[in-house]
Amino acid sequence: MYDITTTMDSGFELFNITATELKAVGEDEMPELVLERVALVDVLK
């Protein structure tokens, strides 16, 4: 399990995912949040 209340994992920093967002989506939905960010990067290209 990730400790999202005290530090941010470097992978989350890479995708600019905040601790608040991780808390909101929950651990089970983290992969979906990362996929959303990857899709956003593709759109912004």
PQR file with spaces between the fields and no chain letter, atoms N, CA, C, O and H, PARSE charges and radii, in Angstrom:
ATOM       1  N    MET     1       0.840   -1.189    0.000 -0.4000 1.5000
ATOM       2  CA   MET     1       0.000    0.000    0.000 -0.0000 2.0000
ATOM       3  C    MET     1       0.879    1.243    0.000  0.5500 1.7000
ATOM       4  O    MET     1       1.942    1.261    0.620 -0.5500 1.4000
ATOM       5  N    TYR     2       0.437    2.265   -0.687 -0.4000 1.5000
ATOM       6  CA   TYR     2       1.167    3.520   -0.761 -0.0000 2.0000
ATOM       7  C    TYR     2       0.808    4.410    0.417  0.5500 1.7000
ATOM       8  O    TYR     2      -0.350    4.477    0.827 -0.5500 1.4000
ATOM       9  H    TYR     2      -0.427    2.250   -1.191  0.4000 1.0000
ATOM      10  N    ASP     3       1.813    5.094    0.958 -0.4000 1.5000
ATOM      11  CA   ASP     3       1.546    6.077    2.009 -0.0000 2.0000
ATOM      12  C    ASP     3       1.358    7.424    1.331  0.5500 1.7000
ATOM      13  O    ASP     3       2.323    8.154    1.106 -0.5500 1.4000
ATOM      14  H    ASP     3       2.755    5.039    0.624  0.4000 1.0000
ATOM      15  N    ILE     4       0.124    7.748    1.011 -0.4000 1.5000
ATOM      16  CA   ILE     4      -0.149    8.957    0.236 -0.0000 2.0000
ATOM      17  C    ILE     4      -0.328   10.184    1.117  0.5500 1.7000
ATOM      18  O    ILE     4      -0.521   11.289    0.611 -0.5500 1.4000
ATOM      19  H    ILE     4      -0.660    7.155    1.194  0.4000 1.0000
ATOM      20  N    THR     5      -0.267   10.000    2.417 -0.4000 1.5000
ATOM      21  CA   THR     5      -0.496   11.136    3.307 -0.0000 2.0000
ATOM      22  C    THR     5       0.791   11.874    3.653  0.5500 1.7000
ATOM      23  O    THR     5       0.738   13.038    4.052 -0.5500 1.4000
ATOM      24  H    THR     5      -0.110    9.102    2.828  0.4000 1.0000
ATOM      25  N    THR     6       1.946   11.224    3.510 -0.4000 1.5000
ATOM      26  CA   THR     6       3.183   11.882    3.938 -0.0000 2.0000
ATOM      27  C    THR     6       4.134   12.193    2.797  0.5500 1.7000
ATOM      28  O    THR     6       4.782   13.240    2.812 -0.5500 1.4000
ATOM      29  H    THR     6       1.988   10.279    3.186  0.4000 1.0000
ATOM      30  N    THR     7       4.236   11.321    1.813 -0.4000 1.5000
ATOM      31  CA   THR     7       5.169   11.555    0.712 -0.0000 2.0000
ATOM      32  C    THR     7       4.516   11.173   -0.601  0.5500 1.7000
ATOM      33  O    THR     7       3.517   10.453   -0.635 -0.5500 1.4000
ATOM      34  H    THR     7       3.710   10.471    1.800  0.4000 1.0000
ATOM      35  N    MET     8       5.096   11.664   -1.671 -0.4000 1.5000
ATOM      36  CA   MET     8       4.626   11.300   -2.998 -0.0000 2.0000
ATOM      37  C    MET     8       5.670   10.409   -3.643  0.5500 1.7000
ATOM      38  O    MET     8       6.859   10.728   -3.620 -0.5500 1.4000
ATOM      39  H    MET     8       5.907   12.249   -1.643  0.4000 1.0000
ATOM      40  N    ASP     9       5.246    9.309   -4.210 -0.4000 1.5000
ATOM      41  CA   ASP     9       6.125    8.428   -4.956 -0.0000 2.0000
ATOM      42  C    ASP     9       6.542    9.137   -6.241  0.5500 1.7000
ATOM      43  O    ASP     9       5.751    9.882   -6.819 -0.5500 1.4000
ATOM      44  H    ASP     9       4.281    9.050   -4.229  0.4000 1.0000
ATOM      45  N    SER    10       7.780    8.912   -6.695 -0.4000 1.5000
ATOM      46  CA   SER    10       8.282    9.623   -7.878 -0.0000 2.0000
ATOM      47  C    SER    10       7.415    9.367   -9.121  0.5500 1.7000
ATOM      48  O    SER    10       7.299   10.245   -9.976 -0.5500 1.4000
ATOM      49  H    SER    10       8.422    8.306   -6.226  0.4000 1.0000
ATOM      50  N    GLY    11       6.819    8.203   -9.229 -0.4000 1.5000
ATOM      51  CA   GLY    11       5.935    7.926  -10.354 -0.0000 2.0000
ATOM      52  C    GLY    11       4.712    8.821  -10.352  0.5500 1.7000
ATOM      53  O    GLY    11       4.245    9.252  -11.406 -0.5500 1.4000
ATOM      54  H    GLY    11       6.913    7.490   -8.535  0.4000 1.0000
ATOM      55  N    PHE    12       4.197    9.099   -9.168 -0.4000 1.5000
ATOM      56  CA   PHE    12       3.042    9.981   -9.078 -0.0000 2.0000
ATOM      57  C    PHE    12       3.429   11.414   -9.394  0.5500 1.7000
ATOM      58  O    PHE    12       2.648   12.153   -9.994 -0.5500 1.4000
ATOM      59  H    PHE    12       4.576    8.749   -8.312  0.4000 1.0000
ATOM      60  N    GLU    13       4.640   11.815   -8.991 -0.4000 1.5000
ATOM      61  CA   GLU    13       5.111   13.159   -9.318 -0.0000 2.0000
ATOM      62  C    GLU    13       5.258   13.312  -10.827  0.5500 1.7000
ATOM      63  O    GLU    13       4.949   14.368  -11.380 -0.5500 1.4000
ATOM      64  H    GLU    13       5.274   11.215   -8.503  0.4000 1.0000
ATOM      65  N    LEU    14       5.722   12.278  -11.482 -0.4000 1.5000
ATOM      66  CA   LEU    14       5.904   12.310  -12.931 -0.0000 2.0000
ATOM      67  C    LEU    14       4.588   12.628  -13.641  0.5500 1.7000
ATOM      68  O    LEU    14       4.572   13.369  -14.624 -0.5500 1.4000
ATOM      69  H    LEU    14       5.973   11.421  -11.032  0.4000 1.0000
ATOM      70  N    PHE    15       3.500   12.072  -13.148 -0.4000 1.5000
ATOM      71  CA   PHE    15       2.190   12.289  -13.762 -0.0000 2.0000
ATOM      72  C    PHE    15       1.424   13.432  -13.101  0.5500 1.7000
ATOM      73  O    PHE    15       0.258   13.665  -13.419 -0.5500 1.4000
ATOM      74  H    PHE    15       3.513   11.471  -12.349  0.4000 1.0000
ATOM      75  N    ASN    16       2.079   14.145  -12.181 -0.4000 1.5000
ATOM      76  CA   ASN    16       1.470   15.282  -11.497 -0.0000 2.0000
ATOM      77  C    ASN    16       0.175   14.880  -10.788  0.5500 1.7000
ATOM      78  O    ASN    16      -0.828   15.590  -10.853 -0.5500 1.4000
ATOM      79  H    ASN    16       3.026   13.955  -11.923  0.4000 1.0000
ATOM      80  N    ILE    17       0.214   13.732  -10.113 -0.4000 1.5000
ATOM      81  CA   ILE    17      -0.926   13.231   -9.359 -0.0000 2.0000
ATOM      82  C    ILE    17      -0.699   13.589   -7.895  0.5500 1.7000
ATOM      83  O    ILE    17       0.331   13.247   -7.313 -0.5500 1.4000
ATOM      84  H    ILE    17       1.029   13.155  -10.061  0.4000 1.0000
ATOM      85  N    THR    18      -1.662   14.275   -7.314 -0.4000 1.5000
ATOM      86  CA   THR    18      -1.514   14.734   -5.938 -0.0000 2.0000
ATOM      87  C    THR    18      -2.018   13.699   -4.936  0.5500 1.7000
ATOM      88  O    THR    18      -2.749   12.771   -5.284 -0.5500 1.4000
ATOM      89  H    THR    18      -2.498   14.553   -7.787  0.4000 1.0000
ATOM      90  N    ALA    19      -1.611   13.884   -3.697 -0.4000 1.5000
ATOM      91  CA   ALA    19      -2.078   13.005   -2.623 -0.0000 2.0000
ATOM      92  C    ALA    19      -3.591   13.108   -2.472  0.5500 1.7000
ATOM      93  O    ALA    19      -4.251   12.119   -2.154 -0.5500 1.4000
ATOM      94  H    ALA    19      -1.018   14.638   -3.414  0.4000 1.0000
ATOM      95  N    THR    20      -4.139   14.286   -2.695 -0.4000 1.5000
ATOM      96  CA   THR    20      -5.588   14.478   -2.613 -0.0000 2.0000
ATOM      97  C    THR    20      -6.305   13.656   -3.669  0.5500 1.7000
ATOM      98  O    THR    20      -7.330   13.036   -3.387 -0.5500 1.4000
ATOM      99  H    THR    20      -3.602   15.089   -2.953  0.4000 1.0000
ATOM     100  N    GLU    21      -5.769   13.647   -4.891 -0.4000 1.5000
ATOM     101  CA   GLU    21      -6.385   12.851   -5.958 -0.0000 2.0000
ATOM     102  C    GLU    21      -6.298   11.364   -5.634  0.5500 1.7000
ATOM     103  O    GLU    21      -7.258   10.624   -5.853 -0.5500 1.4000
ATOM     104  H    GLU    21      -4.936   14.151   -5.120  0.4000 1.0000
ATOM     105  N    LEU    22      -5.168   10.927   -5.120 -0.4000 1.5000
ATOM     106  CA   LEU    22      -5.019    9.514   -4.770 -0.0000 2.0000
ATOM     107  C    LEU    22      -5.988    9.109   -3.673  0.5500 1.7000
ATOM     108  O    LEU    22      -6.560    8.019   -3.713 -0.5500 1.4000
ATOM     109  H    LEU    22      -4.389   11.528   -4.942  0.4000 1.0000
ATOM     110  N    LYS    23      -6.171    9.977   -2.700 -0.4000 1.5000
ATOM     111  CA   LYS    23      -7.138    9.686   -1.642 -0.0000 2.0000
ATOM     112  C    LYS    23      -8.548    9.601   -2.208  0.5500 1.7000
ATOM     113  O    LYS    23      -9.336    8.743   -1.809 -0.5500 1.4000
ATOM     114  H    LYS    23      -5.707   10.862   -2.667  0.4000 1.0000
ATOM     115  N    ALA    24      -8.858   10.493   -3.135 -0.4000 1.5000
ATOM     116  CA   ALA    24     -10.209   10.544   -3.696 -0.0000 2.0000
ATOM     117  C    ALA    24     -10.537    9.300   -4.511  0.5500 1.7000
ATOM     118  O    ALA    24     -11.652    8.785   -4.424 -0.5500 1.4000
ATOM     119  H    ALA    24      -8.218   11.190   -3.458  0.4000 1.0000
ATOM     120  N    VAL    25      -9.583    8.807   -5.302 -0.4000 1.5000
ATOM     121  CA   VAL    25      -9.880    7.663   -6.161 -0.0000 2.0000
ATOM     122  C    VAL    25      -9.699    6.331   -5.453  0.5500 1.7000
ATOM     123  O    VAL    25     -10.322    5.340   -5.833 -0.5500 1.4000
ATOM     124  H    VAL    25      -8.678    9.225   -5.372  0.4000 1.0000
ATOM     125  N    GLY    26      -8.864    6.295   -4.442 -0.4000 1.5000
ATOM     126  CA   GLY    26      -8.608    5.047   -3.726 -0.0000 2.0000
ATOM     127  C    GLY    26      -7.546    4.214   -4.420  0.5500 1.7000
ATOM     128  O    GLY    26      -7.265    4.403   -5.603 -0.5500 1.4000
ATOM     129  H    GLY    26      -8.359    7.101   -4.133  0.4000 1.0000
ATOM     130  N    GLU    27      -6.974    3.312   -3.689 -0.4000 1.5000
ATOM     131  CA   GLU    27      -5.855    2.497   -4.175 -0.0000 2.0000
ATOM     132  C    GLU    27      -6.239    1.640   -5.378  0.5500 1.7000
ATOM     133  O    GLU    27      -5.425    1.452   -6.281 -0.5500 1.4000
ATOM     134  H    GLU    27      -7.202    3.158   -2.728  0.4000 1.0000
ATOM     135  N    ASP    28      -7.448    1.126   -5.404 -0.4000 1.5000
ATOM     136  CA   ASP    28      -7.877    0.248   -6.497 -0.0000 2.0000
ATOM     137  C    ASP    28      -7.959    0.971   -7.839  0.5500 1.7000
ATOM     138  O    ASP    28      -7.795    0.354   -8.892 -0.5500 1.4000
ATOM     139  H    ASP    28      -8.110    1.279   -4.670  0.4000 1.0000
ATOM     140  N    GLU    29      -8.210    2.267   -7.801 -0.4000 1.5000
ATOM     141  CA   GLU    29      -8.393    3.039   -9.036 -0.0000 2.0000
ATOM     142  C    GLU    29      -7.137    3.793   -9.478  0.5500 1.7000
ATOM     143  O    GLU    29      -7.185    4.530  -10.463 -0.5500 1.4000
ATOM     144  H    GLU    29      -8.344    2.768   -6.945  0.4000 1.0000
ATOM     145  N    MET    30      -6.024    3.626   -8.778 -0.4000 1.5000
ATOM     146  CA   MET    30      -4.796    4.331   -9.147 -0.0000 2.0000
ATOM     147  C    MET    30      -4.357    4.068  -10.588  0.5500 1.7000
ATOM     148  O    MET    30      -3.985    5.011  -11.285 -0.5500 1.4000
ATOM     149  H    MET    30      -5.985    3.027   -7.978  0.4000 1.0000
ATOM     150  N    PRO    31      -4.389    2.826  -11.054 -0.5600 1.5000
ATOM     151  CA   PRO    31      -3.999    2.586  -12.457  0.2800 2.0000
ATOM     152  C    PRO    31      -4.865    3.360  -13.447  0.5500 1.7000
ATOM     153  O    PRO    31      -4.368    3.826  -14.473 -0.5500 1.4000
ATOM     154  N    GLU    32      -6.148    3.500  -13.148 -0.4000 1.5000
ATOM     155  CA   GLU    32      -7.046    4.253  -14.023 -0.0000 2.0000
ATOM     156  C    GLU    32      -6.658    5.730  -14.063  0.5500 1.7000
ATOM     157  O    GLU    32      -6.733    6.367  -15.114 -0.5500 1.4000
ATOM     158  H    GLU    32      -6.551    3.122  -12.315  0.4000 1.0000
ATOM     159  N    LEU    33      -6.246    6.271  -12.921 -0.4000 1.5000
ATOM     160  CA   LEU    33      -5.828    7.666  -12.859 -0.0000 2.0000
ATOM     161  C    LEU    33      -4.564    7.886  -13.681  0.5500 1.7000
ATOM     162  O    LEU    33      -4.438    8.899  -14.369 -0.5500 1.4000
ATOM     163  H    LEU    33      -6.186    5.754  -12.067  0.4000 1.0000
ATOM     164  N    VAL    34      -3.637    6.950  -13.614 -0.4000 1.5000
ATOM     165  CA   VAL    34      -2.410    7.057  -14.405 -0.0000 2.0000
ATOM     166  C    VAL    34      -2.747    6.972  -15.896  0.5500 1.7000
ATOM     167  O    VAL    34      -2.212    7.743  -16.694 -0.5500 1.4000
ATOM     168  H    VAL    34      -3.739    6.128  -13.054  0.4000 1.0000
ATOM     169  N    LEU    35      -3.619    6.054  -16.274 -0.4000 1.5000
ATOM     170  CA   LEU    35      -4.026    5.947  -17.682 -0.0000 2.0000
ATOM     171  C    LEU    35      -4.688    7.233  -18.171  0.5500 1.7000
ATOM     172  O    LEU    35      -4.491    7.648  -19.313 -0.5500 1.4000
ATOM     173  H    LEU    35      -4.053    5.428  -15.626  0.4000 1.0000
ATOM     174  N    GLU    36      -5.460    7.847  -17.309 -0.4000 1.5000
ATOM     175  CA   GLU    36      -6.093    9.116  -17.663 -0.0000 2.0000
ATOM     176  C    GLU    36      -5.034   10.178  -17.958  0.5500 1.7000
ATOM     177  O    GLU    36      -5.166   10.944  -18.913 -0.5500 1.4000
ATOM     178  H    GLU    36      -5.620    7.510  -16.381  0.4000 1.0000
ATOM     179  N    ARG    37      -3.995   10.222  -17.142 -0.4000 1.5000
ATOM     180  CA   ARG    37      -2.924   11.203  -17.342 -0.0000 2.0000
ATOM     181  C    ARG    37      -2.131   10.909  -18.614  0.5500 1.7000
ATOM     182  O    ARG    37      -1.733   11.835  -19.321 -0.5500 1.4000
ATOM     183  H    ARG    37      -3.888    9.600  -16.366  0.4000 1.0000
ATOM     184  N    VAL    38      -1.901    9.649  -18.909 -0.4000 1.5000
ATOM     185  CA   VAL    38      -1.194    9.279  -20.137 -0.0000 2.0000
ATOM     186  C    VAL    38      -2.025    9.723  -21.348  0.5500 1.7000
ATOM     187  O    VAL    38      -1.484   10.271  -22.309 -0.5500 1.4000
ATOM     188  H    VAL    38      -2.224    8.896  -18.336  0.4000 1.0000
ATOM     189  N    ALA    39      -3.318    9.490  -21.298 -0.4000 1.5000
ATOM     190  CA   ALA    39      -4.196    9.911  -22.394 -0.0000 2.0000
ATOM     191  C    ALA    39      -4.179   11.424  -22.549  0.5500 1.7000
ATOM     192  O    ALA    39      -4.198   11.932  -23.670 -0.5500 1.4000
ATOM     193  H    ALA    39      -3.758    9.045  -20.518  0.4000 1.0000
ATOM     194  N    LEU    40      -4.145   12.138  -21.452 -0.4000 1.5000
ATOM     195  CA   LEU    40      -4.104   13.605  -21.505 -0.0000 2.0000
ATOM     196  C    LEU    40      -2.815   14.090  -22.175  0.5500 1.7000
ATOM     197  O    LEU    40      -2.843   15.041  -22.956 -0.5500 1.4000
ATOM     198  H    LEU    40      -4.130   11.725  -20.541  0.4000 1.0000
ATOM     199  N    VAL    41      -1.708   13.449  -21.879 -0.4000 1.5000
ATOM     200  CA   VAL    41      -0.440   13.820  -22.508 -0.0000 2.0000
ATOM     201  C    VAL    41      -0.521   13.597  -24.012  0.5500 1.7000
ATOM     202  O    VAL    41      -0.038   14.420  -24.789 -0.5500 1.4000
ATOM     203  H    VAL    41      -1.686   12.676  -21.245  0.4000 1.0000
ATOM     204  N    ASP    42      -1.127   12.489  -24.425 -0.4000 1.5000
ATOM     205  CA   ASP    42      -1.289   12.226  -25.855 -0.0000 2.0000
ATOM     206  C    ASP    42      -2.142   13.289  -26.534  0.5500 1.7000
ATOM     207  O    ASP    42      -1.853   13.702  -27.657 -0.5500 1.4000
ATOM     208  H    ASP    42      -1.519   11.821  -23.793  0.4000 1.0000
ATOM     209  N    VAL    43      -3.178   13.723  -25.857 -0.4000 1.5000
ATOM     210  CA   VAL    43      -4.051   14.764  -26.416 -0.0000 2.0000
ATOM     211  C    VAL    43      -3.299   16.082  -26.540  0.5500 1.7000
ATOM     212  O    VAL    43      -3.472   16.817  -27.513 -0.5500 1.4000
ATOM     213  H    VAL    43      -3.412   13.388  -24.944  0.4000 1.0000
ATOM     214  N    LEU    44      -2.464   16.375  -25.548 -0.4000 1.5000
ATOM     215  CA   LEU    44      -1.739   17.653  -25.557 -0.0000 2.0000
ATOM     216  C    LEU    44      -0.593   17.700  -26.569  0.5500 1.7000
ATOM     217  O    LEU    44      -0.072   18.773  -26.872 -0.5500 1.4000
ATOM     218  H    LEU    44      -2.323   15.778  -24.758  0.4000 1.0000
ATOM     219  N    LYS    45      -0.209   16.547  -27.082 -0.4000 1.5000
ATOM     220  CA   LYS    45       0.879   16.515  -28.074 -0.0000 2.0000
ATOM     221  C    LYS    45       0.464   17.200  -29.290  0.5500 1.7000
ATOM     222  O    LYS    45       1.236   17.284  -30.246 -0.5500 1.4000
ATOM     223  H    LYS    45      -0.633   15.676  -26.835  0.4000 1.0000
